[in-house]
Amino acid sequence: MDRYERTLALHRLLKAARYPVPLARLMDELGCSRATLYRDVAFLRDALGAPIESDAAGEGDGGFRYDQKEGERFELPGLWLNSDELHALLATHQLLDRTGSGVLSSALAPLRGRIESLLARQAGGKRWPMERVRVIGSYVRRRDEVAFRVVAGAVLERRRLAFDYLARSTNEQSHRQVSPQRLTHYRDNWYLDAWDHEREGLRSFSVDRIQHARVQDALALDIPEAELDQHFASSYGIFSGSPKGTATIVFSAKAARWVADEHWHSKQEGRFLPDGRYQLRIPYSNAKELLMDVLRYGADAQITEPESLRQQAKSLLQLALSAYEG
Protein backbone atom coordinates (compact mmCIF):
# COMPACT_ATOMS: atom_id res chain seq x y z
CA MET A 1 0.00 0.00 0.00
CA ASP A 2 1.55 3.32 -1.07
CA ARG A 3 1.25 6.66 0.74
CA TYR A 4 -1.80 7.73 -1.27
CA GLU A 5 -3.78 4.64 -0.32
CA ARG A 6 -2.54 4.71 3.28
CA THR A 7 -3.70 8.33 3.64
CA LEU A 8 -7.13 7.44 2.25
CA ALA A 9 -7.40 4.34 4.45
CA LEU A 10 -6.28 6.30 7.54
CA HIS A 11 -8.87 9.00 6.87
CA ARG A 12 -11.65 6.43 6.49
CA LEU A 13 -10.65 4.61 9.67
CA LEU A 14 -10.62 7.77 11.73
CA LYS A 15 -13.81 9.07 10.09
CA ALA A 16 -15.73 5.93 11.01
CA ALA A 17 -14.36 5.55 14.55
CA ARG A 18 -16.33 6.72 17.58
CA TYR A 19 -13.38 6.19 19.88
CA PRO A 20 -9.59 6.58 19.45
CA VAL A 21 -8.16 3.92 17.15
CA PRO A 22 -5.20 2.12 18.80
CA LEU A 23 -1.78 2.40 17.15
CA ALA A 24 -1.52 -1.37 16.81
CA ARG A 25 -4.74 -1.55 14.81
CA LEU A 26 -3.76 1.38 12.59
CA MET A 27 -0.39 -0.20 11.79
CA ASP A 28 -2.08 -3.53 11.04
CA GLU A 29 -4.77 -2.00 8.83
CA LEU A 30 -2.29 0.17 6.90
CA GLY A 31 0.45 -2.46 6.80
CA CYS A 32 3.14 -0.02 7.94
CA SER A 33 5.61 0.63 10.75
CA ARG A 34 5.09 2.99 13.69
CA ALA A 35 7.39 5.60 12.13
CA THR A 36 5.50 5.49 8.82
CA LEU A 37 2.19 5.76 10.65
CA TYR A 38 3.33 8.90 12.47
CA ARG A 39 4.49 10.45 9.19
CA ASP A 40 1.12 9.68 7.59
CA VAL A 41 -0.74 11.15 10.56
CA ALA A 42 1.38 14.30 10.37
CA PHE A 43 0.73 14.61 6.62
CA LEU A 44 -3.02 14.12 7.06
CA ARG A 45 -3.14 16.67 9.91
CA ASP A 46 -0.68 19.33 8.74
CA ALA A 47 -0.91 19.19 4.94
CA LEU A 48 -4.59 18.26 4.52
CA GLY A 49 -5.99 19.93 7.63
CA ALA A 50 -7.56 16.87 9.23
CA PRO A 51 -8.82 17.49 12.81
CA ILE A 52 -6.76 14.66 14.34
CA GLU A 53 -6.49 14.26 18.10
CA SER A 54 -4.07 11.93 19.88
CA ASP A 55 -5.06 9.83 22.87
CA ALA A 56 -2.13 8.91 25.07
CA ALA A 57 -4.40 7.12 27.55
CA GLY A 58 -5.89 4.77 24.96
CA GLU A 59 -5.33 1.07 24.51
CA GLY A 60 -1.64 0.06 24.41
CA ASP A 61 0.42 3.19 23.90
CA GLY A 62 -2.29 5.43 22.60
CA GLY A 63 -4.20 6.06 19.41
CA PHE A 64 -5.78 8.70 17.19
CA ARG A 65 -9.23 9.97 16.38
CA TYR A 66 -10.97 12.90 14.70
CA ASP A 67 -12.42 15.73 16.76
CA GLN A 68 -16.06 14.78 17.21
CA LYS A 69 -17.58 17.96 15.74
CA GLU A 70 -14.93 18.89 13.18
CA GLY A 71 -14.55 15.28 12.04
CA GLU A 72 -18.16 15.09 10.88
CA ARG A 73 -17.60 17.98 8.46
CA PHE A 74 -14.07 17.18 7.32
CA GLU A 75 -13.49 15.50 3.96
CA LEU A 76 -10.31 15.02 1.97
CA PRO A 77 -9.87 17.70 -0.69
CA GLY A 78 -10.09 16.60 -4.31
CA LEU A 79 -10.72 13.09 -5.66
CA TRP A 80 -9.56 10.34 -3.30
CA LEU A 81 -10.19 6.75 -4.35
CA ASN A 82 -8.26 3.56 -3.73
CA SER A 83 -7.11 1.26 -6.54
CA ASP A 84 -10.17 -1.00 -6.42
CA GLU A 85 -12.51 2.00 -6.56
CA LEU A 86 -10.56 3.55 -9.41
CA HIS A 87 -10.66 0.30 -11.38
CA ALA A 88 -14.40 -0.03 -10.75
CA LEU A 89 -15.03 3.58 -11.80
CA LEU A 90 -12.93 3.25 -14.93
CA ALA A 91 -14.67 -0.03 -15.83
CA THR A 92 -18.03 1.69 -15.30
CA HIS A 93 -16.94 4.49 -17.62
CA GLN A 94 -15.93 1.85 -20.18
CA LEU A 95 -19.32 0.20 -19.82
CA LEU A 96 -21.22 3.47 -20.27
CA ASP A 97 -19.04 4.47 -23.20
CA ARG A 98 -19.56 1.18 -25.04
CA THR A 99 -23.23 0.64 -24.29
CA GLY A 100 -24.18 4.28 -24.77
CA SER A 101 -22.52 4.79 -28.16
CA GLY A 102 -20.80 7.94 -26.98
CA VAL A 103 -23.57 9.33 -24.76
CA LEU A 104 -21.92 11.63 -22.21
CA SER A 105 -18.47 10.42 -23.33
CA SER A 106 -17.22 13.95 -23.97
CA ALA A 107 -18.52 15.15 -20.61
CA LEU A 108 -16.83 12.24 -18.83
CA ALA A 109 -13.55 12.46 -20.76
CA PRO A 110 -11.82 14.77 -18.22
CA LEU A 111 -12.82 12.48 -15.37
CA ARG A 112 -11.55 9.46 -17.25
CA GLY A 113 -8.21 11.18 -17.85
CA ARG A 114 -7.96 12.02 -14.15
CA ILE A 115 -8.72 8.43 -13.15
CA GLU A 116 -6.16 7.04 -15.60
CA SER A 117 -3.48 9.39 -14.29
CA LEU A 118 -4.23 8.39 -10.70
CA LEU A 119 -4.03 4.71 -11.61
CA ALA A 120 -0.74 5.24 -13.44
CA ARG A 121 0.69 7.09 -10.45
CA GLN A 122 -0.31 4.32 -8.07
CA ALA A 123 1.08 1.66 -10.41
CA GLY A 124 4.43 3.41 -10.85
CA GLY A 125 3.67 4.55 -14.38
CA LYS A 126 2.21 1.24 -15.53
CA ARG A 127 -0.69 1.54 -17.96
CA TRP A 128 -3.82 -0.47 -17.18
CA PRO A 129 -5.12 -2.23 -20.36
CA MET A 130 -8.77 -1.27 -20.08
CA GLU A 131 -9.30 -2.32 -23.70
CA ARG A 132 -9.17 -5.86 -22.31
CA VAL A 133 -12.65 -5.21 -20.90
CA ARG A 134 -15.13 -5.68 -23.72
CA VAL A 135 -18.80 -4.72 -23.65
CA ILE A 136 -20.70 -5.56 -26.83
CA GLY A 137 -24.00 -3.78 -27.18
CA SER A 138 -26.88 -5.32 -29.13
CA TYR A 139 -29.59 -3.44 -31.02
CA VAL A 140 -28.18 -0.10 -29.83
CA ARG A 141 -29.99 2.74 -31.59
CA ARG A 142 -28.45 5.98 -32.74
CA ARG A 143 -29.13 8.90 -30.44
CA ASP A 144 -28.47 12.63 -30.20
CA GLU A 145 -26.05 13.27 -27.32
CA VAL A 146 -27.32 16.85 -26.92
CA ALA A 147 -30.93 15.68 -26.65
CA PHE A 148 -29.91 13.03 -24.13
CA ARG A 149 -28.20 15.67 -21.96
CA VAL A 150 -31.26 17.92 -22.06
CA VAL A 151 -33.54 15.05 -21.06
CA ALA A 152 -31.19 13.86 -18.31
CA GLY A 153 -30.84 17.43 -17.03
CA ALA A 154 -34.61 17.85 -16.79
CA VAL A 155 -34.92 14.56 -14.89
CA LEU A 156 -32.24 15.52 -12.35
CA GLU A 157 -33.23 19.19 -12.01
CA ARG A 158 -36.93 18.23 -11.67
CA ARG A 159 -38.07 20.60 -14.43
CA ARG A 160 -40.80 20.14 -17.00
CA LEU A 161 -39.75 19.22 -20.51
CA ALA A 162 -41.15 20.06 -23.94
CA PHE A 163 -40.21 18.13 -27.09
CA ASP A 164 -41.38 16.76 -30.42
CA TYR A 165 -41.80 12.99 -30.51
CA LEU A 166 -41.75 10.76 -33.58
CA ALA A 167 -43.38 7.48 -32.54
CA ARG A 168 -42.05 4.34 -34.20
CA SER A 169 -45.33 2.46 -33.92
CA THR A 170 -47.33 5.02 -35.93
CA ASN A 171 -44.57 7.09 -37.56
CA GLU A 172 -46.53 10.17 -36.48
CA GLN A 173 -45.02 13.24 -34.85
CA SER A 174 -46.57 14.99 -31.85
CA HIS A 175 -45.63 17.75 -29.42
CA ARG A 176 -45.38 16.78 -25.76
CA GLN A 177 -45.31 18.70 -22.48
CA VAL A 178 -44.21 16.34 -19.72
CA SER A 179 -42.98 16.10 -16.16
CA PRO A 180 -39.97 13.75 -16.43
CA GLN A 181 -39.89 11.08 -13.71
CA ARG A 182 -36.84 8.94 -14.45
CA LEU A 183 -34.48 7.64 -17.12
CA THR A 184 -34.48 3.91 -17.77
CA HIS A 185 -31.67 2.03 -19.51
CA TYR A 186 -33.29 -1.06 -20.99
CA ARG A 187 -31.66 -3.48 -23.41
CA ASP A 188 -28.89 -1.06 -24.37
CA ASN A 189 -31.29 1.82 -25.07
CA TRP A 190 -32.60 4.77 -23.02
CA TYR A 191 -36.23 5.53 -22.21
CA LEU A 192 -37.87 8.48 -20.46
CA ASP A 193 -40.69 7.71 -18.04
CA ALA A 194 -42.82 10.84 -17.71
CA TRP A 195 -46.22 12.30 -16.85
CA ASP A 196 -47.82 13.60 -20.05
CA HIS A 197 -49.77 16.73 -19.09
CA GLU A 198 -51.99 16.87 -22.16
CA ARG A 199 -52.93 13.18 -22.00
CA GLU A 200 -52.99 13.21 -18.19
CA GLY A 201 -51.21 9.93 -17.79
CA LEU A 202 -47.83 8.20 -17.46
CA ARG A 203 -46.02 7.48 -20.69
CA SER A 204 -42.67 6.01 -21.72
CA PHE A 205 -40.67 7.67 -24.54
CA SER A 206 -37.70 6.28 -26.44
CA VAL A 207 -35.03 8.97 -26.00
CA ASP A 208 -33.63 8.43 -29.49
CA ARG A 209 -37.02 9.54 -30.93
CA ILE A 210 -37.12 12.80 -28.93
CA GLN A 211 -36.43 15.94 -30.98
CA HIS A 212 -36.01 19.64 -30.11
CA ALA A 213 -36.08 19.00 -26.36
CA ARG A 214 -36.33 22.13 -24.20
CA VAL A 215 -36.26 22.40 -20.40
CA GLN A 216 -39.09 24.55 -19.01
CA ASP A 217 -39.03 26.88 -16.00
CA ALA A 218 -41.98 25.13 -14.32
CA LEU A 219 -41.21 22.47 -11.74
CA ALA A 220 -41.98 18.88 -12.66
CA LEU A 221 -44.91 17.09 -11.08
CA ASP A 222 -43.51 14.29 -8.89
CA ILE A 223 -45.28 10.94 -9.06
CA PRO A 224 -44.72 8.61 -6.06
CA GLU A 225 -42.20 5.81 -6.66
CA ALA A 226 -44.77 3.17 -5.78
CA GLU A 227 -47.13 4.46 -8.48
CA LEU A 228 -44.31 4.55 -11.04
CA ASP A 229 -43.34 0.97 -10.23
CA GLN A 230 -46.94 -0.16 -10.39
CA HIS A 231 -47.35 1.37 -13.83
CA PHE A 232 -43.98 0.68 -15.45
CA ALA A 233 -42.66 -2.44 -13.72
CA SER A 234 -45.69 -4.63 -13.04
CA SER A 235 -45.85 -6.09 -16.57
CA TYR A 236 -43.30 -7.69 -18.85
CA GLY A 237 -40.83 -5.58 -20.81
CA ILE A 238 -40.83 -1.89 -21.59
CA PHE A 239 -44.57 -1.75 -22.27
CA SER A 240 -46.35 -0.24 -19.27
CA GLY A 241 -49.67 -0.81 -17.61
CA SER A 242 -51.24 -3.23 -15.18
CA PRO A 243 -50.96 -6.91 -16.15
CA LYS A 244 -53.77 -8.19 -18.37
CA GLY A 245 -52.76 -11.80 -18.05
CA THR A 246 -50.07 -14.29 -17.12
CA ALA A 247 -48.22 -16.15 -19.83
CA THR A 248 -47.05 -19.73 -19.32
CA ILE A 249 -44.13 -20.81 -21.52
CA VAL A 250 -42.56 -24.26 -21.55
CA PHE A 251 -38.96 -24.53 -22.76
CA SER A 252 -37.20 -27.67 -23.95
CA ALA A 253 -34.68 -29.38 -21.65
CA LYS A 254 -31.90 -27.97 -23.81
CA ALA A 255 -33.14 -24.36 -23.63
CA ALA A 256 -33.83 -24.79 -19.90
CA ARG A 257 -30.09 -24.68 -19.23
CA TRP A 258 -30.18 -21.00 -20.26
CA VAL A 259 -33.70 -19.89 -19.38
CA ALA A 260 -33.59 -21.18 -15.80
CA ASP A 261 -30.79 -18.71 -15.04
CA GLU A 262 -32.34 -15.75 -16.87
CA HIS A 263 -34.24 -12.87 -15.26
CA TRP A 264 -37.28 -12.05 -17.39
CA HIS A 265 -39.42 -10.23 -14.82
CA SER A 266 -39.37 -9.40 -11.10
CA LYS A 267 -42.54 -11.47 -10.56
CA GLN A 268 -41.69 -14.45 -12.75
CA GLU A 269 -42.34 -17.98 -11.52
CA GLY A 270 -40.21 -20.80 -12.86
CA ARG A 271 -39.87 -24.52 -12.19
CA PHE A 272 -38.36 -27.61 -13.78
CA LEU A 273 -40.81 -30.21 -15.03
CA PRO A 274 -40.22 -33.96 -14.37
CA ASP A 275 -38.99 -34.52 -17.94
CA GLY A 276 -36.31 -31.78 -17.68
CA ARG A 277 -38.25 -29.04 -19.44
CA TYR A 278 -38.66 -25.64 -17.78
CA GLN A 279 -41.95 -23.84 -17.18
CA LEU A 280 -41.94 -20.04 -16.86
CA ARG A 281 -44.91 -17.89 -15.85
CA ILE A 282 -44.78 -14.13 -16.52
CA PRO A 283 -47.33 -11.30 -16.07
CA TYR A 284 -47.77 -9.17 -19.18
CA SER A 285 -49.80 -6.24 -20.45
CA ASN A 286 -48.75 -5.84 -24.09
CA ALA A 287 -47.94 -9.14 -25.78
CA LYS A 288 -45.70 -7.71 -28.49
CA GLU A 289 -42.33 -7.80 -26.73
CA LEU A 290 -43.04 -11.04 -24.90
CA LEU A 291 -43.88 -12.78 -28.18
CA MET A 292 -40.65 -11.51 -29.76
CA ASP A 293 -38.59 -12.91 -26.89
CA VAL A 294 -40.35 -16.26 -26.84
CA LEU A 295 -40.22 -16.77 -30.60
CA ARG A 296 -36.46 -16.25 -30.71
CA TYR A 297 -36.19 -19.67 -29.04
CA GLY A 298 -37.93 -21.23 -32.03
CA ALA A 299 -38.97 -24.86 -31.52
CA ASP A 300 -37.44 -24.85 -28.02
CA ALA A 301 -40.28 -22.70 -26.61
CA GLN A 302 -44.03 -23.22 -26.54
CA ILE A 303 -46.69 -20.93 -25.10
CA THR A 304 -49.30 -23.05 -23.33
CA GLU A 305 -51.43 -20.34 -21.69
CA PRO A 306 -53.45 -18.27 -22.27
CA GLU A 307 -54.99 -19.60 -25.46
CA SER A 308 -55.26 -16.10 -26.99
CA LEU A 309 -51.50 -15.55 -26.61
CA ARG A 310 -50.85 -19.05 -27.96
CA GLN A 311 -52.89 -18.26 -31.07
CA GLN A 312 -51.02 -14.97 -31.57
CA ALA A 313 -47.73 -16.86 -31.51
CA LYS A 314 -49.11 -19.43 -33.94
CA SER A 315 -50.23 -16.70 -36.36
CA LEU A 316 -46.82 -15.02 -36.26
CA LEU A 317 -45.07 -18.31 -36.98
CA GLN A 318 -47.42 -19.01 -39.90
CA LEU A 319 -46.75 -15.55 -41.33
CA ALA A 320 -43.02 -16.08 -40.99
CA LEU A 321 -43.29 -19.46 -42.73
CA SER A 322 -45.34 -17.97 -45.57
CA ALA A 323 -42.49 -15.57 -46.32
CA TYR A 324 -40.36 -18.58 -47.31
CA GLU A 325 -42.95 -20.38 -49.39
CA GLY A 326 -42.72 -20.18 -53.17
N, C-alpha and C positions, 0 to 999 in steps of 0.2 A: 504494500500500500504506500503510494507516494504522499508527499506533503499535502497536495490538493485534496486527495481523498481522506487523509487523516483529519484535515481541518473540517471538512464537511461532516465526517463521522463524529468528531468531537462536538461540533455544534449541535447535531441532532441528539446526541446523548444528553448533553446538558439541557437542551430545550425540553426534552421529555421528562427529565428527572424532577421529582418533587423534593428530594433530599440530596445532599452532597454525594457525588459519585466518588467512591473510594479510588485512590491511585491505582491499586492493584487491578481493579476492574477496567479502568481506562487504558492501562498498558496492555491488558489482555485483549480488549476489544479493538484497539488500534494496532496491535502487533508491534509495539515499539518499546524502547528503553525509557527509564525514568527521565534521563536528560533530554531525550527527544520529546517526550510528553511536555516537559516544562517549556521547551522552545515553542512547541505548537500552542500551548496555552498563552504564552506571551504574545505570539503573533496574532492569535484570535482576539486577545484583549486590547493590545496596543495598536495594531495595524488596522483591524477591522472594527474596533470599538465595541466588542462584546462585553456585556455587564457581568464579568466573571468574578465570583467571590471564592476565596479559599476557606477551607474549614480544617483548622489544625486539630480540632478535637474529634474529628470523624473517625470512622473505622480504620484500623491500622495506623498509618502515619498521615492521615488527612485525606482530603479530597477537594473537589471543585463543584460549583453549581452556579447557575445564573441568579442574579437578583430577582426576587419573586415578581416585582412589578415591571421592572425594565425588561426582564427576560421574555415576558409575554409579547412585548412589542418589537423586540429585536429580531431582525432577519439579516442574513448575509447579503451584502450588496452584490448586484449582478446576477448572473446565471450560474448556479452551483448544482451540479449533478454528478453522481458517481458514474463509473464506467458502465455498469449495467443499465442505469437509467438513460445514459447517452446512447447506448446501443439500441435500447428499446425505442427511444424517441426518433433516432435516425431510421430505424426499420419502419416505424409508423409513417414517417415522411415518405419513405420509399413506397409503402403500400398506397398512401393517398395519391402520390404522383402517378403510379402505374394504373390504379383503378379509376382515377379521376380524369385521365387523359389531359393532364396539365391544369386542371382546376386548382386555383390558388397556388400553383407552383411558383409563380413569380413573386407572390407575396411571402412565401415561405423560404425563398432562396437565401436571403440573408441569415435566417435562423439556421438553415442547413449548413451554410458555410461556417457559422460560429460553432456548431456542434462538431463538424469535421475537424476544425482546428483544435478544439478541446480534446478530442479523441487522439489526435496526432501528438499533442503535447503530453498526454498521459502515457502514450505508447512509445515515447522517445522518438517521435518522428515517423513511426511506422504507419502506413496507410491501411485503413480497414477496407477490404474488398466488398463493399456493399452491393456491387453488381452480381455477387454470388447469391443474393436473395432475389428470387424471381416471383413476380405476381402477374399472372396472365389473366387479363379481364376477358369476359365473354359477353357478346352482344352489347358492348359499350356504345352508347350513342354520342354523336357529336353534340357539343354544347358551347354556348357563348360564356366565356369566363367572366365577362363584365356583368352579364345578366345574373349569373350565379352569385356574384358578390353582392349585387343589389338585393337579391332575394334573401341571402344569408344575413345581410345587414338588417333587413326589416324584421326577420325572425328574432335576432338577438336584441335589437333595439326596441322591440315591441311596438312597431309603427305599422300603420296600414299600408297596403301596397296596391298600386294600380298597374295593370298590364294588359296587353293583347294576348289572346290564347288561341292557338291553332290546334284544334283537337284532331288526333289521329283517327279516331273512330268515325267521325263525320266529315273530316277535312274542311270544317267550317270555322271561321274566325269570329271571336267574340271579345268584348271588352269586359274586364273583371275588376271589381273593387273588393278587396278581401282583407281580413285580419289574419295574418300568417300565424300559425300555431307551432309548427315544427318542420324541420327538414328530415326526410327519411332516405337513407341510402339502401336501396333494395335491388339486388341482382345487378350490381355494378352501375346502377343509374340512380339519379336523384329525383325525389318527388317532394312537392310542397303540400303539406296538409294545412288547410285554411278554412276559415268561415267566409262564405260567399255572401256579401251583404244584400245583393240584389235578389238572389235565390233563397236567401235566409236558410242556409243549411251548410253542413260541412262537405267539403269537396277535396279531392286530391288532384294535383296538377303535375304533369311531367315537366321538370324544370327546363329541359331542352326544347320544349314547345312554347315557352314563355318569351314574349317579345316586348320591347319598349317598356321595361319594368321601371317604375318610379316610386320611390318611397314618399309617403304622404306625411303631413304634420300631425294628423290625428293619431291618437293612441290606438293600438290594436285591442280588439275585444278578446279577453282571455277566456278560453273554454276550459273547464276543469279536466285534469289529466284522466280521471276515471271515465268521463264522457268521451274523450278522444279515443281511449283504448277500446271502449265499448263499440264505437263506430268503426274505427280503422283496423282493429286487431282481432275482432271476434270471429271474422270469417277468413277463409283461405286466400292467400295472395294479396296483391295490392288493391284488389277491388273491395270497396268498403260496404258497410251495411250489416245489419243483424243477420245471422245465419238463417237461410231459408230451408236448409236440409242438411243431412249428414251423409256423406258419400262413403261407401264401403268398397275398397279395392283389394283384390287378392293378387299377390305377386307370386311368380314361380319360385321354386326353391333356389334356383340360380340367382334370380334378381333379389331374393330376400337377403342375400349376403351384403348387399349395398343398402337396400331400403330400410332394413332394421336399424341401421346406424344413422339414418338421415332424419333431420328435423324439418318436417313439413309445416307444422302448425303447433302453437303453444298448447292446444287442447286436443291434439291427436291421441288416438288410442290404437296401439298395435300389439299383435300377439302372433306367435308361431302356431300354425295348424299342425295336427298330428303327422301329416305327410310331408312336412318341411316347408310348405308354402307359408307366406306371411300375409296376414290380414291387417289392413290399415283403415281406420275410420277417421274422417276429417269433416268438420263443419264448413259449409261454404255458402256464399251468397250469390255470386256470379260464377257460373260454371266454366266460363271461357278459359281462364288461366289453369284451372284444375284439369280440364280436359287436355290442354296442351301438354301438361307435365305427365299425365298418365299415359297418353298416346306415344310419348317418346320411348316408352319401354316396349312398344310393339306387342308381340305375342306373349311377352312375359308379364303383362298386366291385364286384369279383367275387372271392370266395374260390375259389381253384383247388385248394389242398391244405391239410390232408388231406381226404379225401372225407367223413369223419365230421363235420368242422366245416362243410364245404360243405352237407351235408344239414341240419345244425342251422339254418344261415342260411336255407336254402330253406323249412324248416318255419315259421320265424318270419315270413317274408315272406308265406307262404300264410295264416297266422293273421291277420296284419295286413290282408290283402286281404279275408278273410272278414268282418271287422268292417264293411266298407263295402258288402257285398253285401246286396241286399234292402232 
